[in-house]
Amino acid sequence: MRKDLKSFITNLLLKDDIWCHSFLNKKYVTQIIQDHLDAKINATNTISNLVMLELWHQQFASCLSN
């Protein structure tokens, strides 16, 4: 995940307008991702969960608002 999905993860989770940032601290999410990419921590599960949550919202949010 540190190499193969780096651009995907950063493009998805570090944008200013993502849904997760409406209830999660963006600075904290950014720090988790950066520490993971720098190999200071292994946050694979946390990052995977954030990716899935954001992708789920992108896919199904319009269905929920109808």
N, C-alpha and C positions, 0 to 999 in steps of 0.2 A: 504494500500500500504506500510505502514511503516514496517509491520511485514511479511505479507503474500508474498510479492513480493521483499523483500529486496535483497535476493541473486540473483534473476533474473535480477533486475535493475542494481545492482552493477557489476555483471558479463557482462552485455551487454554494459553499458554506461561508465564504468570506465576502460575498456581495452585500451591499448595504440594505437591499430591499427584500431579503428573504423572510419567510414567515416565521422561522424559528427565532429570529431576533426580536419578535414581538413579545416573547416571554422568556427568552434566555439572554444572559449577559453576553453581548458580542465580544467584549474584551476577553472574557473568560474562554469562550469558544475559540477565539483566535489564538490565545495562549496555549490551549490544549493542542490545537493543530500544529502550531509552531514547535512546541516541545516534542511532539511526536515526530515531526519531520526532521528535527535535529537529533533524534534518537535519544533524547533525555528520558522519555517515558514511552511505554507501549500503550497507546490509546486506540488501538485498532477497533475494539468493540464499541467504545464511545463514539468514535468518528463514524463507524458503520451505522450505528443507530441514528445519529444525526442526519446522515445522508438519506437513509430510508425514510425518516420522518419528513424531511423536506421534499423528497420525491413523491411520497404519498400525498402530501398536501398539494403539490403542483398538479398531480393527476386527478385527485378527487375533490378538491375544494369547490369547484364549480358545481359538482353534483350535490354537495351539502347545502349550498346556498339557495338552491331552487326549491 
